[in-house]
Amino acid sequence: MSIWETLRASAGDGNAKVGTSIAKAKVYQGSSISGEIYVIGGETEQEIKGAYIFVMTNVLVEEGGRKALEEVEIQKLKISGAFTIGPREEKTIPFAFELSRETPMTVHKVDVWLKTMLEVRGKNNLREEHDIHVFGTEAAEKILYAVQEMDFPLKKVVNVQSRRTNSGVLQEFEFYPNKKFKRRFSELELVLISDQAGTTAYIQLDKEERQTKDLLARELNGKETILTLHYPSSNVPGVDAIARQLHDLLLGKT
């Protein structure tokens, strides 16, 4: 059943209905994402103050010794201004925007979704959610492939709060060491931060597993020394070259 068919099936029952269609559900950090918002009127005419799209994810927060996932917004975009939707009237609102490079990659158990909201005058706002699959920048993807090529098993991926990014969100990857580095450290923590200029990998090596996680993300807020690799957007080497650079970097620091 199409989005219009789904909305029409419930049209006229109370408030207006909203749905979202995305041209491509698989997108890259920093790439364009486009689609359409579909609105169909309810029983009576309604004043819509504006249509918005939020890029959403979850972050791990700790309060009172307890850890929990909390929804946060990466981006907020105003798609349209005010308009009126009549009873059973159908309206299509196209949209296109650049996905923030700070949007987490949807790997392991990390989710990212678009939340569409119609701000309704005098009533509860109308909402709809749509999952998207986010890949990293060219450099971010190649760095992760390089770590896998070195046989570092992925242990965990988590989004945490950080003052280092505009969105306040950092994604941290944790890997077990391969056989060669097993005696040198017990865990490799990796954070990838991308902007228009390029992608920087921040690496922390743990000599023994720590009970308090996401320390690398926290340390990025301070002045602690960590390992870094940077690749400009205009000059990203191949996966094998990155793997060799990473190998030499780790070998020289352990």
N, C-alpha and C positions, 0 to 999 in steps of 0.2 A: 504494500500500500504506500502511495506517495505521501509526501508531507501534506500537500493540499487535501488529499483524500482523508487523511487522519484528522486534519483540522476541521474539514467540512462535516465530518461525522459527529463532532461535538459542538459545532457552531450553533449559536442561538441559545446555548445552555449557560446562562450567566454572563460573565465577562468575555471580552475579546480573547482570542487564542493566538499564541505566537509559536513559530517554529523556525528553525535555522537549517539552511543547506550550505555545505562547504564544497567548493570545487575540488579540492584535494585534501583528504583527511591526513595524508602524510606530508609533513612540511619540515623545513630546515630552519634553524636559528638564523634570524636575519633575512629570511626570504619573505616573499609576498604571500599573503593568505587572503582568499577572496570567496565570496558566496552571496547568498541572499537571505534576508529575513522575511518571513511570510507572516502576515497579520490578517486575521479574519474576524469580523465584528461579532459581537454577542447579541443579547436581546435588545439592547438600547444603544444609542449613540454614546461614544466615549471620547473624552479629551485625552490625548496622549501628549505628555510634555516633552518626551524625547525617547529615542531608542539608543541603547548602549550595548557594547560588547566588552566583556571582561575576559582576560586570559587568566585562568585559575590553576592553582596547584595546591599541594599539601606540604607543610613543613613540620618537622619534629620539634616540639617545644617541651620544656621541662618546667613544671610548676609544683612546688611543695614535694619534691622528690619523685614526682610521677611524670612519665613521658606520655605524650599524646600527639596525634596529628591534628593540625589546625589549618583550615582553608585560608589561603592568602591570594591576593591578586598581583599578577605580574604587570599587567597593562589594563588600562581603562580607556575605551575609545567611544566618543559620541558619534553615532552613525547618522542620526537625523535629528532635526529640530521638532518643534511641536506640530501635530496634525490631529485631525478628527477622523475617527473610524465609525462609519454608520452600521446599523444592524445588518449582519451577514455580508458586509462589504469586504472585498478582498484587496489587499495592498501588498506589493512587493518592494522591498527596500534593498538595493544592491550595496555591497560593501567591499572594501579592499584596504589592507593595511600591512605594514611590515612587522613581522613577528619579532619581538625583542630577542636579542642575542643572549639575554639573561634567562630566557625560558628554559627550564630544565629539560633534559632529554628523557623520553619515556622509556627508560630501561629498568630492568628488574621489577620493582613494585611501585615505581614512580608514575603517577597519573597527571595528565594535563588536559584541561577541557576549556571550551568556550562557554561562557554564561551570557545568554542574551536577556536583556531586561528592557521592558517598556515601562517608563515612569508614567503612571496613570494619575490624573488629577483627582484628588479626593478619595482614592481607593487604594487597595493594596497593589503594589507593582506586579507586573506579569513577568515570569521568568521561564527560561528553557535552557537546557544544558546539552552540549555536544562534545564528545571526546575527540581529541586529535592525537596523532602519533608524531612526536617531535624528534628529529635527528639533529646532531650537532653541526657546527660549521665544518668545512672541509678539514681544517687542522684538528679540531676536537675529535672528529670521527677517526682520523688517521692515528692520533695519539692512543685512543682506546684500542684500535686494531693492533698497534705496535705492542702495547702491554699484553694483549692476548697472544700475540706472536711469540712473546718471550715466555709464554706458559705461566703467567701469573693468574691463578684462578680468582674470579670475582667473588668477593665475600659479601659485600653489602653496598647499596646505594641509598643515600638519604639526602633530603633537602633540609637545610637548617637556616636559621636566621643569621644575618650578617650585616654589618654597616659598610661592608666593602662594595656592595652593589647598589644601584639606584632602586632596584625592586626590593632590596632587603632580604634576598634569597640567594643562597649558594648551594650548589649540588656537590656532594662529596662522595667519591668512590673509594672503596676499601678493597684491597687485594691481598691474598696470601702470597708469600714469595715462592719462586720456583726452587728447584732442588739446588741450584748453584748458589742462591742467596739465602737459603733457609737458615744457615748458621750465622748470617750477618744481621738479619732483622726478622721480626715475626710478622710484620704487616707493613704494607705500603698504602699510604693515603694520598689521594689525588684530587685536586680541585682544578677545574678548567674555567677560566674567565675569558670571554670573548667580547670584542667591540669591533668597530669598523676597521681599526688598524690591524687587528690580528687576534691570535689566541695565545694565552699564557697558561702553562701548566705549572701548578704549585705542588710540590711533592714533599711529604714528610715520611720518614722511616722510623718505625717503632721497634725498639730493641726487644720489648716484651709487650704483650697485649694489655691495653689499659681498660679499666672499667668505664671510665668517662670517655664517651665517643665524641665525634665531631670536633676534636681538639684542633685539627688543622684549620678548619673553618674559623674557629675562635682565634687562633694565633694569627690569621691573616688580618685580624682587626688590630693587632699590636705590632711589635717590632721584632718578633722572633725570627731567627734565620732559618730559611727553608730552601730547598732546591727549586730551581726554576728552569723552564725551557720556554722560549717564545718563538712563534712563527708568524711573520707578517701575512696578511691575507693575500698579498700579491706573489708570495714566494713560499709555498708549502711543499716541503720535500715528500718523497714517497714513504710508505709505511716502513720499508726495510731500513731506510736512512734514519728515520725517527727512532726505530728500535735500536740501532747501533748507538745513536747519540744518548739515548736513555740508558743503555747498558753501560757505556763509558762513564756517564754521570754517576750512576749508582756504584760502580766499581771504585770510583775515586773517592767516594764519601763513606764507604763502609769498611 
